[in-house]
Amino acid sequence: MPRIVVDVMPKPEILDPQGKAIAGALQRLGQTGFSEVRQGKRFELTVEGEVTQEILEQARHAATTLLSNPVIEDVTRVEVIVDATIGAGE
């Protein structure tokens, strides 16, 4: 079944304490190649049947009105993906 992926990230001007904590943990674990971490959210909306323009527009609307807080977050991606594991022995 196709899915629509919605990624939401904190706006650049918003502090990200979770990302900062992860960055500190990476440093303590010896992973020194990363200068900054920002933590966001990913939503996967499974679609029954075909993804039409109307369904995609509904997903975009949900992304901006329900899945994100437009005051502090940006929707960075709304994309259709097809599960590559279908028919692959699962």
Secondary structure, 3 states (H helix, E strand, C coil): CEEEEEEEEECCCCCCHHHHHHHHHHHHCCCCCCCCCCCCEEEEEECCCCCCHHHHHHHHHHHHHCCCCCCCEEEEEEEEEECCCCCCCC
